[in-house]
């Protein structure tokens, strides 16, 4: 049996077991969506509603446009993080699907499977040992940084994309130049169809490969290595409608959503038990985005590797490829830290950066720590294998047990019930077949009020979906706030002139509703005012 076939079978088996132990099988049922909708303000509810409206929308060109979720405008499914590559596929066969259909549970097990497969290939390419590769792959599908995103911001749990990129880096010398280019173009295209944040992450890996190739052959063809993947990204974005109804491509938060210097060791108490109980590590607000905990088992292996490295440092020789790897990893780490560097809650450095708005396109720079995590996994497992030929399986197996034990408390909270029932009062209390019109934009005093607004927004959007109507303002990424506000002002002007539409439910999050009490029947609901035609 070929090596890849062995890895495919073993990856399927191990991913099924880990998924069952961690999440259970209930959420694999595409007809079961209550576990998503009951998440309330959580991101996955936004992603699911994005898919629902996309499925309900007629086909347009570009093919990724959604109707009725930012009425009267259209925008791309990219901005609801609904995994566009799956959304487009399932929409194309929507006539074969039942009315209720969710693919997010299935995507979770696919992510585990592909992470196991690509990590097995990487370790085997470096060690030529099938059994060792299979053992090490279990660490990758137990990676805290992946499970921290799973079914919260599920598209971002697609870490197999990074592993696929790292695999190309490992085998690049075995590929022809055009195989190399096509591989990167395909992977970049897929990354756009999953989540745009993977594009610049892959960009760092590609840059390392291109620098390495240039140092070897000194040919200007390296420009083509860079240009073709960029063109593939722009093409897929265009096809999916990413340039339609666009707002600012940058957003605030760069420097806030960063990684802490302690990120590889910082285990939130609910995620990593051992380290959290030994060290009193802390992070700043927003640095949850830079969560990069390696896990107790991997940290033990890292300590052993460091000891062996310094013991044998005189025998270690660095070549150009090693220097390129160090350069790329250092660059990624600095970007993850951003321009505000903290150790625990102590500020080490804070400075303004040139072109800061450009960096703010990917404001959650802390997420780039994932590249460091998986690169360290690979380096550590390779170094352990080279230095402990006879006892390597015992050492790694013990650390695998420690890794799972460290995370078992967190995993115990991830199990999804098969008996969740979704209750949406709006479906019962509101009159049917009305369009939802958000008339103003509340200012939130704290995160609780912002989350409550998101929860209400999702419920109203789901009401609009069930009634095949529309909502004019939804929680989407990079939305055009000016156009959204322009439509809200148009509605307010209509109300000022006494024009009240019978097919609208007017929703107010501020005292603005008092201005229109003469023309609207007002009903209070969870701190919001809902207005109807008198």
MIFI-995605 format. One line per field, with one value per residue (C-alpha): x, y, z; residue number from 1; chain. Coordinates in steps of 0.2 Angstrom, whole numbers, plus 5000, padded with zeros to 4 digits. Layout:
% residues N
u = (X, ...)
v = (Y, ...)
w = (Z, ...)
volum = (NUM, ...)
kemi = (A, ...)
This chain:
% residues 534
u = (5000, 5007, 5012, 4999, 4985, 4990, 4990, 4973, 4965, 4974, 4969, 4951, 4951, 4960, 4950, 4933, 4939, 4945, 4930, 4919, 4928, 4928, 4912, 4901, 4893, 4876, 4882, 4887, 4868, 4865, 4847, 4852, 4855, 4848, 4865, 4871, 4856, 4856, 4874, 4866, 4878, 4893, 4901, 4894, 4876, 4882, 4890, 4875, 4863, 4875, 4873, 4854, 4852, 4865, 4855, 4839, 4846, 4845, 4861, 4870, 4887, 4898, 4892, 4895, 4882, 4869, 4852, 4841, 4854, 4859, 4844, 4843, 4861, 4871, 4887, 4898, 4896, 4915, 4910, 4899, 4913, 4901, 4915, 4911, 4919, 4906, 4892, 4894, 4894, 4879, 4869, 4872, 4864, 4851, 4837, 4843, 4844, 4831, 4825, 4836, 4854, 4870, 4888, 4897, 4898, 4905, 4918, 4924, 4929, 4936, 4948, 4954, 4956, 4966, 4977, 4981, 4984, 4996, 5005, 5008, 5015, 5027, 5034, 5036, 5045, 5058, 5060, 5054, 5046, 5028, 5024, 5032, 5023, 5006, 5010, 5015, 5000, 4989, 4997, 4992, 4973, 4974, 4982, 4974, 4975, 4964, 4951, 4950, 4942, 4932, 4913, 4916, 4924, 4924, 4932, 4947, 4949, 4955, 4973, 4976, 4978, 4994, 5000, 4997, 5007, 5021, 5021, 5024, 5039, 5046, 5044, 5048, 5064, 5055, 5043, 5046, 5044, 5027, 5021, 5027, 5017, 5001, 5002, 5003, 4989, 4977, 4981, 4979, 4963, 4956, 4961, 4950, 4936, 4938, 4944, 4954, 4965, 4974, 4980, 4993, 4998, 5002, 5010, 5024, 5027, 5027, 5039, 5051, 5051, 5053, 5068, 5076, 5074, 5081, 5096, 5099, 5096, 5097, 5084, 5071, 5057, 5054, 5043, 5031, 5031, 5024, 5013, 5003, 4996, 4992, 4982, 4973, 4968, 4961, 4952, 4943, 4939, 4931, 4921, 4914, 4910, 4922, 4924, 4905, 4897, 4914, 4917, 4934, 4946, 4955, 4948, 4952, 4961, 4978, 4989, 4974, 4971, 4989, 4999, 5008, 5026, 5020, 5008, 5016, 5015, 4999, 4985, 4968, 4962, 4948, 4959, 4976, 4975, 4993, 5002, 4988, 4990, 5009, 5011, 5001, 5001, 4990, 4986, 4979, 4961, 4960, 4975, 4964, 4966, 4984, 4981, 4996, 4997, 5007, 5001, 5010, 5016, 5023, 5031, 5040, 5046, 5052, 5062, 5070, 5074, 5082, 5093, 5099, 5102, 5113, 5122, 5126, 5127, 5145, 5140, 5125, 5128, 5116, 5113, 5104, 5088, 5089, 5093, 5078, 5067, 5073, 5070, 5052, 5047, 5055, 5045, 5029, 5032, 5035, 5019, 5009, 5016, 5011, 5017, 5011, 5022, 5017, 5024, 5009, 5001, 5017, 5020, 5037, 5035, 5022, 5025, 5017, 5021, 5022, 5007, 4998, 4981, 4988, 4992, 4975, 4967, 4972, 4970, 4970, 4988, 4989, 4982, 4998, 5005, 4998, 5012, 5024, 5015, 5014, 5032, 5038, 5028, 5037, 5055, 5052, 5046, 5061, 5074, 5067, 5067, 5085, 5092, 5082, 5082, 5079, 5067, 5059, 5042, 5041, 5046, 5033, 5019, 5021, 5020, 5005, 4996, 5002, 4995, 4978, 4977, 4982, 4967, 4954, 4945, 4943, 4938, 4924, 4916, 4915, 4903, 4888, 4871, 4860, 4844, 4845, 4829, 4830, 4817, 4815, 4802, 4802, 4796, 4780, 4777, 4780, 4768, 4773, 4780, 4787, 4804, 4816, 4822, 4835, 4832, 4847, 4864, 4866, 4881, 4886, 4893, 4900, 4903, 4887, 4876, 4885, 4883, 4864, 4862, 4871, 4859, 4844, 4851, 4853, 4836, 4828, 4838, 4832, 4815, 4817, 4825, 4810, 4798, 4808, 4809, 4824, 4834, 4844, 4858, 4867, 4884, 4895, 4914, 4920, 4902, 4900, 4894, 4891, 4878, 4870, 4868, 4862, 4847, 4843, 4843, 4831, 4819, 4820, 4816, 4801, 4795, 4797, 4786, 4773, 4777, 4775, 4776, 4764, 4777, 4790, 4795, 4805, 4818, 4826, 4840, 4840, 4827, 4825, 4809, 4801, 4802, 4790, 4777, 4764, 4765, 4771, 4763, 4778, 4781, 4796, 4806, 4822, 4827, 4823, 4808, 4799, 4787, 4772, 4761, 4746)
v = (5000, 5017, 5029, 5042, 5029, 5023, 5042, 5044, 5029, 5033, 5051, 5047, 5035, 5046, 5062, 5052, 5046, 5063, 5072, 5060, 5061, 5080, 5086, 5070, 5066, 5075, 5090, 5080, 5079, 5092, 5093, 5098, 5117, 5121, 5120, 5134, 5145, 5143, 5150, 5167, 5181, 5169, 5170, 5154, 5160, 5174, 5162, 5151, 5165, 5171, 5154, 5154, 5170, 5166, 5150, 5159, 5172, 5170, 5168, 5183, 5187, 5188, 5171, 5175, 5189, 5189, 5198, 5204, 5204, 5222, 5228, 5236, 5231, 5215, 5210, 5194, 5178, 5181, 5194, 5182, 5170, 5156, 5146, 5152, 5137, 5126, 5139, 5140, 5121, 5117, 5132, 5124, 5108, 5117, 5109, 5092, 5097, 5098, 5115, 5114, 5111, 5115, 5110, 5117, 5101, 5091, 5105, 5102, 5084, 5088, 5100, 5087, 5074, 5086, 5092, 5074, 5070, 5085, 5084, 5065, 5069, 5083, 5072, 5058, 5068, 5073, 5057, 5043, 5034, 5030, 5025, 5040, 5051, 5044, 5046, 5065, 5068, 5066, 5081, 5092, 5087, 5090, 5108, 5120, 5134, 5124, 5119, 5136, 5141, 5126, 5130, 5147, 5155, 5138, 5144, 5150, 5132, 5127, 5126, 5112, 5126, 5132, 5114, 5111, 5127, 5121, 5104, 5113, 5122, 5105, 5097, 5112, 5105, 5090, 5100, 5108, 5126, 5125, 5112, 5124, 5138, 5129, 5121, 5139, 5146, 5132, 5133, 5152, 5151, 5138, 5150, 5164, 5152, 5147, 5163, 5178, 5178, 5163, 5172, 5183, 5169, 5159, 5174, 5173, 5155, 5158, 5173, 5161, 5148, 5162, 5169, 5152, 5148, 5165, 5162, 5146, 5150, 5170, 5170, 5184, 5171, 5172, 5187, 5175, 5164, 5179, 5186, 5171, 5167, 5185, 5184, 5168, 5177, 5192, 5181, 5171, 5187, 5194, 5179, 5178, 5197, 5203, 5220, 5223, 5234, 5236, 5247, 5251, 5236, 5240, 5241, 5247, 5235, 5233, 5232, 5227, 5210, 5205, 5191, 5192, 5188, 5174, 5167, 5150, 5146, 5156, 5143, 5150, 5141, 5133, 5127, 5121, 5115, 5111, 5127, 5138, 5130, 5132, 5149, 5165, 5171, 5185, 5194, 5211, 5213, 5208, 5196, 5181, 5183, 5179, 5163, 5152, 5139, 5124, 5112, 5104, 5089, 5099, 5111, 5097, 5091, 5109, 5109, 5093, 5099, 5115, 5105, 5094, 5109, 5118, 5101, 5098, 5116, 5114, 5101, 5111, 5120, 5132, 5134, 5147, 5138, 5138, 5156, 5160, 5149, 5159, 5176, 5171, 5165, 5180, 5191, 5182, 5183, 5201, 5204, 5194, 5204, 5220, 5238, 5235, 5222, 5215, 5202, 5198, 5214, 5224, 5235, 5233, 5243, 5254, 5264, 5270, 5261, 5267, 5261, 5256, 5257, 5244, 5232, 5235, 5226, 5211, 5219, 5203, 5201, 5189, 5175, 5174, 5165, 5149, 5149, 5149, 5135, 5123, 5127, 5123, 5107, 5102, 5107, 5099, 5082, 5082, 5086, 5074, 5060, 5064, 5064, 5050, 5035, 5021, 5029, 5042, 5033, 5031, 5050, 5056, 5044, 5050, 5068, 5064, 5058, 5073, 5084, 5076, 5077, 5095, 5099, 5086, 5099, 5111, 5096, 5091, 5108, 5106, 5091, 5097, 5090, 5081, 5088, 5107, 5115, 5133, 5145, 5162, 5172, 5184, 5169, 5168, 5186, 5196, 5197, 5187, 5193, 5209, 5217, 5221, 5239, 5244, 5263, 5268, 5262, 5260, 5265, 5252, 5256, 5238, 5222, 5214, 5227, 5224, 5205, 5208, 5218, 5205, 5192, 5202, 5206, 5187, 5183, 5197, 5191, 5173, 5179, 5188, 5172, 5162, 5174, 5176, 5195, 5206, 5215, 5231, 5230, 5214, 5210, 5207, 5210, 5226, 5232, 5249, 5259, 5274, 5266, 5257, 5274, 5282, 5270, 5272, 5291, 5288, 5278, 5292, 5305, 5295, 5294, 5312, 5315, 5303, 5289, 5272, 5256, 5242, 5229, 5236, 5232, 5247, 5243, 5256, 5254, 5272, 5285, 5290, 5280, 5294, 5306, 5295, 5290, 5300, 5289, 5272, 5260, 5256, 5240, 5238, 5222, 5218, 5236, 5239, 5248, 5240, 5251, 5246, 5256, 5262)
w = (5000, 4995, 5009, 5005, 5005, 5022, 5028, 5021, 5030, 5046, 5045, 5042, 5057, 5069, 5064, 5067, 5084, 5090, 5083, 5092, 5109, 5107, 5099, 5097, 5081, 5083, 5074, 5058, 5055, 5041, 5046, 5064, 5066, 5083, 5090, 5079, 5081, 5100, 5100, 5099, 5097, 5093, 5076, 5070, 5070, 5059, 5047, 5046, 5043, 5029, 5021, 5023, 5014, 5001, 4997, 4996, 4984, 4965, 4956, 4951, 4943, 4952, 4959, 4978, 4980, 4993, 4993, 5007, 5021, 5019, 5009, 4996, 4993, 4988, 4996, 4995, 5005, 5009, 5021, 5032, 5034, 5028, 5019, 5002, 4993, 5002, 5001, 4982, 4980, 4990, 4983, 4966, 4971, 4983, 4974, 4980, 4998, 5012, 5018, 5033, 5029, 5038, 5033, 5047, 5057, 5042, 5039, 5057, 5054, 5037, 5045, 5057, 5043, 5032, 5046, 5050, 5032, 5028, 5045, 5042, 5024, 5032, 5046, 5034, 5021, 5035, 5044, 5031, 5046, 5043, 5061, 5068, 5056, 5061, 5080, 5077, 5067, 5082, 5090, 5075, 5077, 5096, 5093, 5105, 5092, 5080, 5093, 5100, 5084, 5080, 5079, 5086, 5071, 5062, 5045, 5055, 5061, 5043, 5049, 5036, 5024, 5033, 5034, 5015, 5013, 5024, 5015, 4998, 5007, 5012, 4995, 4984, 4978, 4972, 4961, 4944, 4943, 4936, 4948, 4962, 4954, 4951, 4969, 4976, 4965, 4969, 4988, 4987, 4978, 4991, 5005, 4998, 4997, 5015, 5024, 5018, 5033, 5027, 5011, 5020, 5031, 5015, 5008, 5021, 5017, 4998, 5001, 5010, 4996, 4983, 4992, 4994, 4976, 4971, 4981, 4972, 4954, 4954, 4940, 4939, 4936, 4955, 4950, 4941, 4957, 4966, 4953, 4948, 4966, 4968, 4952, 4957, 4973, 4964, 4952, 4965, 4975, 4959, 4955, 4973, 4972, 4985, 4977, 4977, 4990, 4999, 5013, 5020, 5017, 5034, 5051, 5068, 5080, 5073, 5089, 5100, 5093, 5094, 5102, 5119, 5121, 5132, 5119, 5117, 5135, 5140, 5143, 5147, 5163, 5153, 5139, 5147, 5165, 5169, 5163, 5170, 5187, 5188, 5180, 5183, 5165, 5159, 5142, 5138, 5131, 5113, 5114, 5114, 5095, 5097, 5107, 5102, 5117, 5111, 5124, 5139, 5129, 5115, 5128, 5136, 5119, 5115, 5132, 5127, 5110, 5116, 5128, 5114, 5103, 5114, 5119, 5100, 5095, 5088, 5076, 5069, 5053, 5046, 5027, 5017, 5018, 5037, 5037, 5026, 5038, 5053, 5043, 5039, 5056, 5064, 5052, 5056, 5075, 5074, 5064, 5076, 5091, 5081, 5085, 5104, 5112, 5129, 5141, 5152, 5155, 5155, 5139, 5132, 5116, 5108, 5092, 5077, 5061, 5043, 5032, 5048, 5038, 5026, 5040, 5047, 5033, 5043, 5060, 5070, 5068, 5083, 5072, 5062, 5077, 5070, 5058, 5072, 5081, 5067, 5062, 5079, 5079, 5064, 5070, 5087, 5080, 5068, 5081, 5093, 5080, 5075, 5093, 5101, 5088, 5100, 5113, 5102, 5102, 5121, 5123, 5110, 5116, 5134, 5129, 5118, 5133, 5143, 5129, 5129, 5148, 5148, 5136, 5142, 5153, 5138, 5127, 5140, 5137, 5118, 5117, 5107, 5113, 5101, 5110, 5108, 5103, 5096, 5102, 5093, 5100, 5085, 5074, 5086, 5091, 5076, 5062, 5046, 5030, 5036, 5031, 5046, 5045, 5058, 5059, 5069, 5076, 5095, 5104, 5116, 5134, 5136, 5128, 5136, 5127, 5111, 5112, 5116, 5100, 5090, 5097, 5093, 5075, 5072, 5078, 5067, 5052, 5055, 5056, 5039, 5031, 5037, 5030, 5014, 5017, 5021, 5034, 5030, 5042, 5047, 5056, 5041, 5039, 5030, 5026, 5018, 5034, 5023, 5012, 5026, 5035, 5019, 5018, 5037, 5034, 5019, 5031, 5044, 5031, 5025, 5043, 5046, 5031, 5038, 5026, 5035, 5025, 5029, 5025, 5037, 5055, 5061, 5074, 5085, 5097, 5104, 5109, 5091, 5091, 5102, 5087, 5077, 5090, 5081, 5065, 5073, 5085, 5097, 5106, 5118, 5117, 5126, 5127, 5109, 5101, 5087, 5077, 5066, 5055, 5065)
volum = (1, 2, 3, 4, 5, 6, 7, 8, 9, 10, 11, 12, 13, 14, 15, 16, 17, 18, 19, 20, 21, 22, 23, 24, 25, 26, 27, 28, 29, 30, 31, 32, 33, 34, 35, 36, 37, 38, 39, 40, 41, 42, 43, 44, 45, 46, 47, 48, 49, 50, 51, 52, 53, 54, 55, 56, 57, 58, 59, 60, 61, 62, 63, 64, 65, 66, 67, 68, 69, 70, 71, 72, 73, 74, 75, 76, 77, 78, 79, 80, 81, 82, 83, 84, 85, 86, 87, 88, 89, 90, 91, 92, 93, 94, 95, 96, 97, 98, 99, 100, 101, 102, 103, 104, 105, 106, 107, 108, 109, 110, 111, 112, 113, 114, 115, 116, 117, 118, 119, 120, 121, 122, 123, 124, 125, 126, 127, 128, 129, 130, 131, 132, 133, 134, 135, 136, 137, 138, 139, 140, 141, 142, 143, 144, 145, 146, 147, 148, 149, 150, 151, 152, 153, 154, 155, 156, 157, 158, 159, 160, 161, 162, 163, 164, 165, 166, 167, 168, 169, 170, 171, 172, 173, 174, 175, 176, 177, 178, 179, 180, 181, 182, 183, 184, 185, 186, 187, 188, 189, 190, 191, 192, 193, 194, 195, 196, 197, 198, 199, 200, 201, 202, 203, 204, 205, 206, 207, 208, 209, 210, 211, 212, 213, 214, 215, 216, 217, 218, 219, 220, 221, 222, 223, 224, 225, 226, 227, 228, 229, 230, 231, 232, 233, 234, 235, 236, 237, 238, 239, 240, 241, 242, 243, 244, 245, 246, 247, 248, 249, 250, 251, 252, 253, 254, 255, 256, 257, 258, 259, 260, 261, 262, 263, 264, 265, 266, 267, 268, 269, 270, 271, 272, 273, 274, 275, 276, 277, 278, 279, 280, 281, 282, 283, 284, 285, 286, 287, 288, 289, 290, 291, 292, 293, 294, 295, 296, 297, 298, 299, 300, 301, 302, 303, 304, 305, 306, 307, 308, 309, 310, 311, 312, 313, 314, 315, 316, 317, 318, 319, 320, 321, 322, 323, 324, 325, 326, 327, 328, 329, 330, 331, 332, 333, 334, 335, 336, 337, 338, 339, 340, 341, 342, 343, 344, 345, 346, 347, 348, 349, 350, 351, 352, 353, 354, 355, 356, 357, 358, 359, 360, 361, 362, 363, 364, 365, 366, 367, 368, 369, 370, 371, 372, 373, 374, 375, 376, 377, 378, 379, 380, 381, 382, 383, 384, 385, 386, 387, 388, 389, 390, 391, 392, 393, 394, 395, 396, 397, 398, 399, 400, 401, 402, 403, 404, 405, 406, 407, 408, 409, 410, 411, 412, 413, 414, 415, 416, 417, 418, 419, 420, 421, 422, 423, 424, 425, 426, 427, 428, 429, 430, 431, 432, 433, 434, 435, 436, 437, 438, 439, 440, 441, 442, 443, 444, 445, 446, 447, 448, 449, 450, 451, 452, 453, 454, 455, 456, 457, 458, 459, 460, 461, 462, 463, 464, 465, 466, 467, 468, 469, 470, 471, 472, 473, 474, 475, 476, 477, 478, 479, 480, 481, 482, 483, 484, 485, 486, 487, 488, 489, 490, 491, 492, 493, 494, 495, 496, 497, 498, 499, 500, 501, 502, 503, 504, 505, 506, 507, 508, 509, 510, 511, 512, 513, 514, 515, 516, 517, 518, 519, 520, 521, 522, 523, 524, 525, 526, 527, 528, 529, 530, 531, 532, 533, 534)
kemi = (A, A, A, A, A, A, A, A, A, A, A, A, A, A, A, A, A, A, A, A, A, A, A, A, A, A, A, A, A, A, A, A, A, A, A, A, A, A, A, A, A, A, A, A, A, A, A, A, A, A, A, A, A, A, A, A, A, A, A, A, A, A, A, A, A, A, A, A, A, A, A, A, A, A, A, A, A, A, A, A, A, A, A, A, A, A, A, A, A, A, A, A, A, A, A, A, A, A, A, A, A, A, A, A, A, A, A, A, A, A, A, A, A, A, A, A, A, A, A, A, A, A, A, A, A, A, A, A, A, A, A, A, A, A, A, A, A, A, A, A, A, A, A, A, A, A, A, A, A, A, A, A, A, A, A, A, A, A, A, A, A, A, A, A, A, A, A, A, A, A, A, A, A, A, A, A, A, A, A, A, A, A, A, A, A, A, A, A, A, A, A, A, A, A, A, A, A, A, A, A, A, A, A, A, A, A, A, A, A, A, A, A, A, A, A, A, A, A, A, A, A, A, A, A, A, A, A, A, A, A, A, A, A, A, A, A, A, A, A, A, A, A, A, A, A, A, A, A, A, A, A, A, A, A, A, A, A, A, A, A, A, A, A, A, A, A, A, A, A, A, A, A, A, A, A, A, A, A, A, A, A, A, A, A, A, A, A, A, A, A, A, A, A, A, A, A, A, A, A, A, A, A, A, A, A, A, A, A, A, A, A, A, A, A, A, A, A, A, A, A, A, A, A, A, A, A, A, A, A, A, A, A, A, A, A, A, A, A, A, A, A, A, A, A, A, A, A, A, A, A, A, A, A, A, A, A, A, A, A, A, A, A, A, A, A, A, A, A, A, A, A, A, A, A, A, A, A, A, A, A, A, A, A, A, A, A, A, A, A, A, A, A, A, A, A, A, A, A, A, A, A, A, A, A, A, A, A, A, A, A, A, A, A, A, A, A, A, A, A, A, A, A, A, A, A, A, A, A, A, A, A, A, A, A, A, A, A, A, A, A, A, A, A, A, A, A, A, A, A, A, A, A, A, A, A, A, A, A, A, A, A, A, A, A, A, A, A, A, A, A, A, A, A, A, A, A, A, A, A, A, A, A, A, A, A, A, A, A, A, A, A, A, A, A, A, A, A, A, A, A, A, A, A, A, A, A, A, A, A, A, A, A, A, A, A, A, A, A, A, A, A, A, A, A, A, A, A, A, A, A, A, A, A, A)
